[in-house]
Amino acid sequence: MFKLLTILPTTLIKLLTKNLAITLAVSLLLIGIYTLSQYQSTKSLKSQLLTTQSLANDNKQKYASVSAELEKIKKTDQVKRNDDLQAEIKNIHDTFQRSVTSYENLQDLKNLGKKNYDNLEKDWASSVNQLSNRKLTDAAKTLDGLDKSIQTEKDKLAPPPPPPPPPAPPGQTAVSTTTPPNSGYQRISVATGNGTFTVDIISADLNSTKVIVDTASDSDCGNNCPVMSLGTFASRSGAWAAIAGPYFCPAAYPSCAGKTNSFDTLLMNKNKHYFNSDNNVYSVVPAVIFSAGSARFVGKSLEWGRDTSPDSVIANYPLLVAGGNVVYGGSGDSKLNSKGSRGFIASKGSKVYIGYVSGADTGDAAQVMKALGMDSALNLDEGGSTALWNGGKYIMGPGRDLPFGILFVNR
């Protein structure tokens, strides 16, 4: 028993020692395997990093190469030729549009002057010839001269300013030229911040006078629409005064081919028919509605329904005055910016006024309306359509034939 106890620890120690050696060997083996694995992983990661850096550098070089190639292409003659071609096309388009406007202004002048302007026709033909030969600078200079000549001839046709009022008797104040007539027709001279302008103006009281619109067509018309002179409209409706109405597309204008003598704005004639109703549901064109004793101006046609109780509804642009203040802020339309006779229809209290401001652009006309104290005023057609009728005769015009006329008739 004692011997067994003596041998057992020794045997146990040997066994433990042997197992410890195995354990240590296994541990070292596992450590070696792990270290080798980590080394391989680190080596692989480093390799991937180098590959990524290499690709990045390669892409950077490719990007730089493509950018350089693009810049080279931009500077090639072909691109420059394309840019030059685009600029030339725009220049041709702009000059062509100018020639169209000049031609329309020339047609307006011929309607006003009722005579031949062969020299101006030749200038316009010369500009077209220069344009067709792509001599754009020469064409622009020719059109500049033509436009100045047309304006000079228009100025010659403007009515002379009215004579100054006689000296006031002692103790009395001279008649102010910024006071519109109480009734009927008068030619006055109105001073504004833009200058002094001659105004042919007709006044009526809406309590005793109806503002109506007579139309040559009984319904909407898109092309080759019937037209009449303003005098014919006035005579057949028994009107004592009349003026040409909103803008329309004259047959003399090349841009009106396919829609001659038509108009797009909202209008209710004396028969209570609404013209162009469908295409004015969302219209932002201003309008005026005349009823017994009152005139209502709206900034947009869409603000008005299709009520047939008023005497008339007339839409046109731009609105000149609203609430006694100028609301016209200018336009890029050359026709609105040129000097000529500017038609208007305006109201002040229960009074209505129609007429023309001579030698004015649209901004000048707005200033005249404000100087006259108008509550509201709307621009009307002008140029070759200029026509004003009073007491059975033309005060201005007759101008070209029209698809409509704005008339004063007794209520």
C-alpha positions in Angstrom: 0.0 0.0 0.0 2.8 2.4 1.0 4.7 1.4 -2.2 1.6 2.0 -4.3 1.3 5.5 -2.8 4.9 6.1 -3.5 4.7 5.1 -7.2 1.4 6.9 -7.9 2.6 10.5 -7.6 5.6 9.7 -9.8 3.3 8.1 -12.4 0.9 11.0 -12.1 3.6 13.5 -12.5 4.9 11.7 -15.6 1.4 11.6 -17.1 0.7 15.2 -16.3 4.1 16.2 -17.7 3.4 14.2 -20.9 -0.1 15.8 -21.2 1.3 19.2 -20.6 3.9 18.8 -23.3 1.1 17.7 -25.7 -1.0 20.6 -24.6 1.9 23.0 -25.1 2.7 21.5 -28.5 -1.0 21.9 -29.6 -1.1 25.4 -28.3 2.1 26.4 -30.2 0.7 24.7 -33.2 -2.6 26.7 -33.0 -0.6 29.9 -32.4 1.5 29.2 -35.4 -1.6 28.5 -37.6 -3.3 31.7 -36.4 -0.1 33.8 -36.9 0.3 32.3 -40.4 -3.4 33.1 -41.1 -3.1 36.7 -39.9 0.1 37.1 -42.0 -1.6 35.8 -45.1 -4.7 38.0 -44.4 -2.5 41.1 -43.9 -0.5 40.2 -47.0 -3.8 39.8 -49.0 -5.2 43.1 -47.6 -2.0 44.9 -48.5 -2.1 43.5 -52.0 -5.7 44.6 -52.4 -4.8 48.1 -51.1 -2.0 48.3 -53.6 -4.4 47.1 -56.4 -7.0 49.7 -55.3 -4.4 52.5 -55.3 -3.2 51.4 -58.7 -6.8 51.5 -60.1 -7.4 54.9 -58.6 -4.2 56.2 -60.1 -5.1 54.6 -63.4 -8.6 56.2 -63.3 -7.2 59.5 -62.4 -4.9 59.4 -65.4 -7.8 58.3 -67.6 -9.9 61.2 -66.3 -7.1 63.6 -66.9 -6.7 62.2 -70.4 -10.4 62.4 -71.2 -10.6 66.0 -69.8 -7.7 67.0 -71.9 -9.3 65.4 -75.0 -12.6 67.2 -74.3 -10.9 70.5 -74.0 -9.1 69.8 -77.3 -12.4 68.9 -79.0 -13.9 72.2 -77.7 -11.1 74.1 -79.3 -11.4 72.4 -82.6 -12.6 74.3 -85.7 -15.7 72.2 -86.0 -17.1 73.2 -82.6 -16.2 76.8 -83.3 -17.9 76.6 -86.7 -21.1 75.2 -84.9 -21.1 78.1 -82.4 -20.6 80.6 -85.1 -23.4 79.0 -87.1 -25.8 79.2 -84.1 -25.0 82.9 -83.6 -25.6 83.6 -87.3 -28.9 81.7 -87.3 -30.1 83.8 -84.3 -28.9 87.0 -86.0 -30.8 86.0 -89.2 -33.9 85.3 -87.2 -33.8 88.6 -85.3 -33.2 90.6 -88.4 -36.0 88.8 -90.2 -38.4 89.6 -87.4 -37.4 93.2 -87.6 -38.1 93.2 -91.3 -41.6 91.8 -90.7 -42.3 94.5 -88.1 -41.0 97.2 -90.4 -43.3 95.9 -93.2 -46.3 95.9 -90.9 -45.5 99.4 -89.8 -45.2 100.5 -93.4 -48.6 99.0 -94.2 -50.1 100.9 -91.2 -48.6 104.1 -92.6 -50.1 103.5 -96.1 -53.5 103.0 -94.4 -53.1 106.3 -92.5 -51.6 108.3 -95.3 -53.7 106.8 -98.1 -50.9 107.4 -100.6 -47.9 105.6 -102.1 -44.6 105.4 -100.4 -42.6 103.9 -103.2 -39.3 105.0 -101.7 -40.0 103.3 -98.4 -41.1 100.1 -100.2 -37.8 100.1 -102.1 -35.9 100.5 -98.8 -37.8 97.5 -97.4 -37.1 95.4 -100.5 -33.5 96.3 -100.3 -33.3 95.1 -96.7 -34.9 91.8 -97.7 -32.4 91.4 -100.5 -29.5 92.1 -98.1 -31.0 89.6 -95.7 -31.3 86.9 -98.4 -27.6 87.5 -99.2 -26.7 87.2 -95.5 -25.5 90.8 -95.3 -27.0 91.1 -91.9 -25.2 94.3 -90.8 -26.3 96.1 -94.0 -29.8 94.8 -93.6 -30.0 96.1 -90.0 -28.7 99.5 -91.1 -31.3 99.7 -93.9 -34.1 98.8 -91.5 -32.9 101.4 -89.0 -33.2 104.1 -91.7 -36.6 102.7 -92.8 -38.0 102.8 -89.3 -36.9 106.4 -88.8 -38.5 107.4 -92.2 -41.8 105.7 -91.3 -41.8 107.5 -87.9 -41.1 110.8 -89.7 -44.1 110.2 -92.0 -46.3 109.2 -89.1 -45.4 112.4 -87.3 -46.4 114.5 -90.4 -49.9 112.8 -90.3 -50.4 113.6 -86.6 -53.1 116.3 -86.0 -51.7 119.8 -85.1 -51.9 120.7 -81.5 -55.0 122.7 -80.5 -54.6 126.4 -80.2 -54.0 127.7 -76.7 -57.0 129.0 -74.8 -57.7 132.7 -75.0 -56.5 134.8 -72.1 -58.8 134.5 -69.1 -60.9 137.5 -68.3 -59.7 139.4 -65.2 -60.6 137.5 -62.0 -61.2 134.2 -63.8 -59.1 131.0 -64.0 -58.0 129.8 -67.5 -59.5 126.4 -68.6 -57.2 123.5 -67.6 -56.0 121.3 -70.4 -56.1 118.3 -68.0 -59.9 118.5 -67.7 -61.7 116.2 -70.2 -64.8 117.5 -71.9 -68.1 117.1 -70.0 -69.8 115.8 -73.1 -69.2 115.3 -76.8 -65.9 115.8 -78.7 -63.0 118.0 -77.9 -59.3 118.3 -79.0 -57.1 119.2 -76.0 -53.5 119.5 -75.2 -52.4 117.6 -72.1 -49.1 118.2 -70.3 -47.4 115.2 -68.5 -44.0 114.3 -67.2 -43.3 112.6 -70.5 -44.2 115.7 -72.6 -47.3 117.5 -73.9 -49.7 115.5 -76.1 -52.6 116.3 -78.4 -55.7 114.3 -77.4 -58.8 113.8 -79.5 -61.4 112.7 -76.9 -65.2 112.1 -76.8 -67.1 112.0 -73.6 -70.5 110.5 -72.7 -72.6 109.8 -69.6 -73.3 106.1 -69.1 -76.7 106.9 -67.6 -77.9 108.3 -71.0 -75.4 106.5 -73.4 -74.9 102.8 -74.0 -71.5 101.5 -75.0 -72.1 98.6 -77.5 -70.0 96.6 -79.9 -71.1 95.9 -83.4 -69.4 93.0 -85.2 -69.3 92.1 -88.9 -69.5 88.4 -88.1 -72.4 86.9 -86.1 -70.2 84.2 -84.5 -66.6 83.2 -83.9 -64.4 83.4 -87.0 -60.9 82.1 -87.5 -59.9 83.2 -91.0 -61.1 85.4 -93.8 -63.5 87.1 -91.4 -65.9 89.8 -92.7 -64.9 93.4 -92.1 -66.5 96.9 -92.4 -65.5 100.5 -92.1 -66.1 102.1 -88.7 -68.5 104.5 -90.3 -70.6 101.6 -91.6 -70.8 100.1 -88.1 -71.8 103.5 -86.7 -74.5 104.2 -89.3 -76.2 100.8 -89.2 -76.4 100.9 -85.4 -77.4 104.6 -85.1 -74.3 105.5 -83.1 -73.4 109.2 -82.6 -69.8 108.3 -81.8 -67.5 105.3 -82.4 -63.9 104.1 -82.3 -61.9 101.1 -83.6 -61.8 98.3 -81.1 -59.3 95.7 -79.8 -56.4 94.2 -81.7 -57.1 91.9 -84.6 -55.0 90.3 -87.5 -55.2 92.5 -90.6 -55.0 90.9 -94.1 -52.1 93.2 -95.0 -49.8 91.6 -92.4 -47.7 88.6 -93.6 -47.9 87.1 -90.1 -51.7 87.0 -90.3 -51.8 84.5 -93.2 -54.3 81.8 -92.3 -56.1 84.0 -89.7 -56.9 87.2 -91.6 -59.2 89.7 -89.9 -59.7 87.3 -86.9 -59.2 88.2 -83.2 -58.6 86.2 -80.1 -59.8 88.3 -77.1 -63.1 88.0 -75.3 -65.9 90.2 -76.6 -69.7 90.5 -76.2 -71.5 92.2 -79.0 -74.8 94.1 -79.1 -76.6 90.9 -79.8 -75.3 89.4 -76.5 -73.1 86.9 -78.3 -69.8 86.2 -76.6 -66.9 85.8 -79.0 -63.9 83.6 -78.3 -65.4 82.4 -75.1 -63.8 78.9 -74.9 -60.2 80.2 -75.4 -60.6 82.9 -72.8 -61.6 80.9 -69.8 -58.2 81.3 -68.3 -57.2 84.5 -70.1 -55.1 87.1 -68.3 -56.0 89.8 -70.9 -57.7 92.8 -69.1 -61.4 93.7 -69.9 -64.0 96.3 -69.3 -67.7 95.6 -68.7 -70.2 98.4 -69.5 -73.6 98.7 -67.9 -76.2 101.4 -67.3 -74.4 104.1 -65.2 -71.2 102.2 -64.7 -68.0 100.7 -66.1 -66.1 97.8 -64.5 -62.5 97.2 -65.4 -60.9 93.8 -64.5 -57.2 92.9 -64.7 -57.9 89.5 -66.3 -60.7 88.3 -68.5 -60.9 85.1 -66.4 -62.4 87.2 -63.6 -65.5 87.7 -65.6 -68.2 85.1 -66.4 -70.6 85.1 -69.3 -73.3 87.3 -68.0 -75.4 88.9 -70.8 -77.0 91.6 -68.7 -74.3 94.3 -69.4 -74.4 96.4 -72.5 -71.0 95.1 -73.7 -67.8 93.3 -72.7 -64.5 94.3 -74.4 -61.1 92.8 -73.7 -57.7 94.1 -74.9 -54.3 94.9 -73.5 -52.5 96.5 -71.8 -54.4 98.1 -68.9 -53.1 101.6 -68.6 -54.7 103.0 -65.4 -56.5 101.4 -62.5 -57.7 103.1 -59.3 -56.5 106.4 -60.7 -52.9 105.2 -61.0 -50.7 104.1 -63.9 -50.4 100.3 -63.9 -48.7 99.9 -67.3 -45.1 99.0 -66.6 -43.6 98.8 -70.1 -43.3 96.0 -72.7 -40.8 94.4 -75.0 -43.3 94.6 -77.8 -41.9 97.1 -80.4 -45.4 98.1 -81.5 -46.3 99.2 -78.0 -43.1 101.2 -77.8 -43.3 103.0 -81.1 -44.7 106.6 -81.4 -48.1 107.0 -83.0 -51.8 107.5 -82.3 -52.7 105.5 -79.1 -56.4 104.5 -78.8 -58.1 104.3 -75.4 -61.4 103.7 -73.7 -61.6 105.0 -70.1 -64.0 105.9 -67.3 -64.3 108.5 -64.6 -67.3 108.1 -62.3 -70.3 107.5 -64.5 -68.6 109.1 -67.6 -67.0 107.1 -70.4 -64.3 108.4 -72.8 -62.9 107.2 -76.1 -60.2 108.8 -78.2 -56.6 108.9 -79.3 -53.4 110.3 -77.9 -51.2 111.5 -80.8 -47.5 111.1 -81.1 -47.3 108.8 -78.1 -46.2 105.4 -77.1 -48.2 103.3 -74.7 -46.4 104.6 -71.7 -47.1 108.2 -72.8 -50.8 107.3 -73.2 -50.9 105.9 -69.7 -49.5 109.2 -68.3 -52.0 111.2 -70.2 -54.9 109.1 -68.8 -53.6 109.7 -65.3 -53.2 113.4 -66.0 -56.8 113.6 -67.1 -57.9 112.0 -63.8 -59.3 108.8 -65.3 -60.3 106.1 -62.8 -59.5 103.3 -65.3 -58.2 103.2 -68.9 -57.7 100.4 -71.4 -55.5 100.5 -74.5 -57.1 100.0 -77.9 -55.8 99.2 -81.4 -53.9 101.9 -83.3 -51.7 102.3 -86.4 -53.6 101.5 -89.7 -56.7 100.8 -87.7 -56.9 104.3 -86.2 -60.5 105.6 -86.7 -62.6 108.0 -84.6 -66.2 108.9 -85.6 -68.4 111.7 -84.2 -71.6 113.4 -85.3 -71.7 111.5 -88.7 -68.1 112.1 -89.8 -64.6 110.9 -89.2 -62.5 112.9 -86.7 -59.6 110.6 -87.4 -59.3 107.8 -90.0 -61.1 106.0 -91.6 -58.2 103.6 -91.5 -58.6 100.0 -92.6 -61.8 98.0 -92.5 -62.5 96.3 -89.1 -64.2 93.2 -87.8 -65.9 95.3 -85.1 -66.5 98.8 -83.8 -67.1 100.3 -80.3 -70.1 102.6 -80.5 -71.9 105.2 -78.4 -75.7 105.0 -78.8 -78.4 106.8 -76.9 -79.9 104.7 -74.1 
